[in-house]
Amino acid sequence: MSHQASVPTPARGRPAVNLTEFVVRYGVILLGITLCILFSLTTSGFATWDSAVSILQIQTVAAIGALGMMLTAIVGDLDLSVGAVIGLSVTVAAMMMIQYEFTGPVAILACLIAGMVVGALNGTLIVLLKVPPLLATLGMMFAIQGLKRWLVDGQTLTTGMTLSDGTVVKGNFTDDFTAIDSKEIIGIPLSVYLLLLITLLMWVFLERTRYGRVFHAVGGNPEAARLAGTRVWRYKFGAYVVSGMLAAVAGIVLASRLRQGDVTAGDSALLDAVAMTLVGYAVLGARKPNTLGTFVGALFIGLILQGLTQRGMPYYTQDLIKGLVLIFALLMSFSLHKNRKKRLGQAKKMPSGPLPGKPAGGEPVPARASVGERHG
Amino acid sequence: MSRKSGTSATPDTLRTLGEETVLQVRDISKSYGPNQVLRGVSFGVEKGTIYGLMGANGAGKSTLIKVLSGAEAPDSGEIRRGGEVVVFPDPLAAQRMGVGTVHQNPNDGVILDMTVAENLALDWLSDTHSPLGFNRKRVEAQAVKVAETLGMRPDRRMLRSPVRELGVSERQLLVLARALSRKPDILILDEPTSALSREEAARLFDMVRALAADGVTVLFVTHKLAEIDQLCDRVGVLRDGVMLDEFTPEPGKGFDWSAVLTVLFDRTPAEMQREGLPGGNVVLSADGVQLFDDTPPFGLDVRQGQVTVVLGLLGSGKTELLEWLFGAESVIAGNRTLDGRAFAPSHPADAIKRGVYLLPESRHEQAIIPGWSISSQMTLPFAGAYTSGGLMQAGRERRAAEAVMRDIGVVASGPSAPIETLSGGNQQKVVIGRWLLGDPRVLLLDEPFRGVDINARHDIGSTVRKLASSAAVLVATSDLDEALEVGDRIVVLNRGRITADMSLGEASRDRLIDAMSARPSHLLDQAG
């Protein structure tokens, strides 16, 4: 690939021949392959087609959410409302089909609209009202978790249940809707194809189109992007809308799997998505969010959980393992590099717009120690 | 330590150094990646003397200062203090060993949101031996003590106001007071007057002389010949990372400036003479421009066929002016016209559409996308022109970038090289070259020579001059020599007012310095 924003470039004057550089680049992938072989040799039933498909299928929901979150990470933020929107989407799907007896496509449309609205609200809070992204999306997360409980009176919405006002809901998850996660083509569920398709589209968009290029520019240096003629706020806003909509898609897949309006659904997907996005930083030494990395991150987490579960690891240790995997990946990204101090220094050096009290005029910007600073 | 005035300077250059040599630098080299900035710098400064350090932009001055102040470790070479080799692992260590440094940008030395008192007392506040609990009274008492080293007596209101509300020169004085309160043996002043008015500069000079008489050794970095004449016992000229020559004033005559400048620029002063071009049609015109609340509006026409330089110190408003012309920032009032038609960009995108391009002041913070290749950096503003069926055409981008690289002489392994692998000068060429991919009508260049080595400086200068034949070029700089080197017409901006507007032929160093440093209040006095 020629486009440097998408591809890590470890070369800093010297070719990347040393071990650290190698580990940084291929560590996650090598570890993944090693674990794969180890599990295959030691765990019966791991090295099977069903097992592989199940890894993918289990990760699909969080992975689709992670791809949206990744887009907000690319513009320099992080959408923490992804998990809540996945849950909201499950609730909306259940309400549309079970309570109001709409068809599958209508339910899907309603979910997408809900996701889009949340994304637009996030975007408005962050872009227009200048709320810091993490706080804005955190607030949105709580609000939506509350909203979805309120929508269904805090209950799990299932066919035939009685609502608090006495009505009995008679609707059903339609077949076309449940097919999303259950219908298989050549042994692979539709939901997995959906994940692969979204990954591919996202990759093409981000790495091969001008808009994707500008998304990277906005994340790399928003001020430089603005001075190159980018209306930065549109891209930030867009990132949240897409993130909201992808979270809604993830929720549709989850609803199709659960076939009921589970009020706690999607809550755990947030941490999974964060882990996938951040593990993605470590893939091929990118040190920044990227599509391929996020996808590999999903696989990596999936295969570790699958392997350990098949070896008898209890389900309640899963969060611990995810957390450790995440920390391992972050170490790969940020601590193992020979220029690490400089890199971190640069990461902190966010171009912070003109200070309110900025003295007018040509302020010599002192050369700071950062990668790429070359004084002549 | 006894503080007695030092020995007289020996006249021969790069001489062997005597016992009284307090600061001795031997063979210091420093590279950043592929770029060797210092190539074996050696010099010595005798106790109680003031040593002037000169060098064109990019000669390696700032790097040398960083090495001497402990901010950067040299790749090789040694620093001796009073004959002993010293190593500064960090700036704090250098400070403790008696090397005080005042950097050019006072904002590096102050905490904008803290009060004047807290800033003055910062060393005391961060000293682990200071009492755990403190109150405003103690902080202010400490602050007054620090201020006294500069002979300042700040009143209570001043002490309690946040530094953010202070002018640049006051900030500079704060930093100076703090540096002096540490009682350094060696004081490094990096262009300390760039933010000061003439009176303040004169006060600073008196102080520096008194310090030197007291036995403090001073390394004084400046561009300004007059300052060296007034202060220095010796001047060293740094060029391309080597201390090329040293000069001492001839008795009764001062420094031989013609010789100094020849070494400084590698050309004789006569060769630097150039006729200013008269300029053609007005391309971009601004009128009723008001940059600050308390300044009157002014007008400015930028013509094609000549390079117009806006010369002004820190805080003069030149960056505000350029960013406003580009639609990136707003000013208090003003109208813009481009080629006779109304021009009111509200976003850089609008300006770019009309062919008005800006090279921002700070390359790293405002122009470069970290990690990107040269070709991607260049095509960013015009990404849409390199697509086919919605997809980017990497080959076309590369070819376009290659053509520009050849045109302006970017030294790199190829258009796919990450920009970080380039030297500062080549990076600057890339971010200027970006705009050559468009169709420039007006090129606004804010400090285009900053952090650029001398060869790149010449290349950029000639690119800019060449461009002026087809577009209007406006260069903002705070450097007098740069203004004289690249400009055909020089407009001096002094805190939001135009205090001089002259052709190259009319411009002289003295007139420009006068216009740059005069305080607006004095101008008013003269006018009234």
Chai-1 contact restraints between the chains, C-beta under 6 A:
chainA,res_idxA,chainB,res_idxB,connection_type,confidence,min_distance_angstrom,max_distance_angstrom,comment,restraint_id
A,S2,B,A394,contact,1.0,0.0,6.0,A-B,restraint_1
A,S2,B,S416,contact,1.0,0.0,6.0,A-B,restraint_2
A,H3,B,S376,contact,1.0,0.0,6.0,A-B,restraint_3
A,Q4,B,G371,contact,1.0,0.0,6.0,A-B,restraint_4
A,Q4,B,W372,contact,1.0,0.0,6.0,A-B,restraint_5
A,Q4,B,S373,contact,1.0,0.0,6.0,A-B,restraint_6
A,Q4,B,S376,contact,1.0,0.0,6.0,A-B,restraint_7
A,Q4,B,P418,contact,1.0,0.0,6.0,A-B,restraint_8
A,A5,B,W372,contact,1.0,0.0,6.0,A-B,restraint_9
A,T9,B,P418,contact,1.0,0.0,6.0,A-B,restraint_10
A,G13,B,G33,contact,1.0,0.0,6.0,A-B,restraint_11
A,G13,B,P34,contact,1.0,0.0,6.0,A-B,restraint_12
A,G13,B,T421,contact,1.0,0.0,6.0,A-B,restraint_13
A,R208,B,L391,contact,1.0,0.0,6.0,A-B,restraint_14
A,R208,B,M392,contact,1.0,0.0,6.0,A-B,restraint_15
A,T209,B,G390,contact,1.0,0.0,6.0,A-B,restraint_16
A,R210,B,A383,contact,1.0,0.0,6.0,A-B,restraint_17
A,R210,B,G384,contact,1.0,0.0,6.0,A-B,restraint_18
A,R210,B,T387,contact,1.0,0.0,6.0,A-B,restraint_19
A,R210,B,M392,contact,1.0,0.0,6.0,A-B,restraint_20
A,R213,B,A383,contact,1.0,0.0,6.0,A-B,restraint_21
A,A217,B,I369,contact,1.0,0.0,6.0,A-B,restraint_22
A,A217,B,L380,contact,1.0,0.0,6.0,A-B,restraint_23
A,G220,B,I369,contact,1.0,0.0,6.0,A-B,restraint_24
A,G220,B,P370,contact,1.0,0.0,6.0,A-B,restraint_25
A,N221,B,I369,contact,1.0,0.0,6.0,A-B,restraint_26
A,E223,B,Q366,contact,1.0,0.0,6.0,A-B,restraint_27
A,A224,B,Q366,contact,1.0,0.0,6.0,A-B,restraint_28
A,A224,B,A367,contact,1.0,0.0,6.0,A-B,restraint_29
A,A224,B,I369,contact,1.0,0.0,6.0,A-B,restraint_30
A,L227,B,P348,contact,1.0,0.0,6.0,A-B,restraint_31
A,L227,B,P360,contact,1.0,0.0,6.0,A-B,restraint_32
A,L227,B,Q366,contact,1.0,0.0,6.0,A-B,restraint_33
A,A228,B,L380,contact,1.0,0.0,6.0,A-B,restraint_34
A,A228,B,P381,contact,1.0,0.0,6.0,A-B,restraint_35
A,G229,B,P348,contact,1.0,0.0,6.0,A-B,restraint_36
A,G229,B,A349,contact,1.0,0.0,6.0,A-B,restraint_37
A,G229,B,I352,contact,1.0,0.0,6.0,A-B,restraint_38
A,G229,B,P381,contact,1.0,0.0,6.0,A-B,restraint_39
A,P351,B,E365,contact,1.0,0.0,6.0,A-B,restraint_40
A,G357,B,L112,contact,1.0,0.0,6.0,A-B,restraint_41
A,G357,B,R164,contact,1.0,0.0,6.0,A-B,restraint_42
A,P359,B,V168,contact,1.0,0.0,6.0,A-B,restraint_43
A,P359,B,G315,contact,1.0,0.0,6.0,A-B,restraint_44
A,A360,B,G315,contact,1.0,0.0,6.0,A-B,restraint_45
A,A360,B,G317,contact,1.0,0.0,6.0,A-B,restraint_46
A,A360,B,E320,contact,1.0,0.0,6.0,A-B,restraint_47
A,G361,B,L314,contact,1.0,0.0,6.0,A-B,restraint_48
A,G361,B,G315,contact,1.0,0.0,6.0,A-B,restraint_49
A,G361,B,S316,contact,1.0,0.0,6.0,A-B,restraint_50
A,G361,B,G317,contact,1.0,0.0,6.0,A-B,restraint_51
A,G361,B,K318,contact,1.0,0.0,6.0,A-B,restraint_52
A,G361,B,T319,contact,1.0,0.0,6.0,A-B,restraint_53
A,G362,B,L314,contact,1.0,0.0,6.0,A-B,restraint_54
A,G362,B,K318,contact,1.0,0.0,6.0,A-B,restraint_55
A,G362,B,T319,contact,1.0,0.0,6.0,A-B,restraint_56
A,G362,B,E447,contact,1.0,0.0,6.0,A-B,restraint_57
A,G362,B,S478,contact,1.0,0.0,6.0,A-B,restraint_58
A,E363,B,L314,contact,1.0,0.0,6.0,A-B,restraint_59
A,P364,B,Q104,contact,1.0,0.0,6.0,A-B,restraint_60
A,P364,B,N105,contact,1.0,0.0,6.0,A-B,restraint_61
A,V365,B,S362,contact,1.0,0.0,6.0,A-B,restraint_62
A,P366,B,N105,contact,1.0,0.0,6.0,A-B,restraint_63
A,P366,B,D108,contact,1.0,0.0,6.0,A-B,restraint_64
A,V371,B,E420,contact,1.0,0.0,6.0,A-B,restraint_65
A,G372,B,E420,contact,1.0,0.0,6.0,A-B,restraint_66
A,R374,B,Y32,contact,1.0,0.0,6.0,A-B,restraint_67
A,R374,B,G33,contact,1.0,0.0,6.0,A-B,restraint_68
A,R374,B,N35,contact,1.0,0.0,6.0,A-B,restraint_69
A,R374,B,S423,contact,1.0,0.0,6.0,A-B,restraint_70
A,R374,B,G424,contact,1.0,0.0,6.0,A-B,restraint_71
A,H375,B,V37,contact,1.0,0.0,6.0,A-B,restraint_72
A,H375,B,T63,contact,1.0,0.0,6.0,A-B,restraint_73
A,H375,B,G424,contact,1.0,0.0,6.0,A-B,restraint_74
A,H375,B,G451,contact,1.0,0.0,6.0,A-B,restraint_75
A,G376,B,N35,contact,1.0,0.0,6.0,A-B,restraint_76
A,G376,B,G58,contact,1.0,0.0,6.0,A-B,restraint_77
A,G376,B,S423,contact,1.0,0.0,6.0,A-B,restraint_78
A,G376,B,G424,contact,1.0,0.0,6.0,A-B,restraint_79
A,G376,B,G425,contact,1.0,0.0,6.0,A-B,restraint_80
A,G376,B,V452,contact,1.0,0.0,6.0,A-B,restraint_81
A,G376,B,D453,contact,1.0,0.0,6.0,A-B,restraint_82
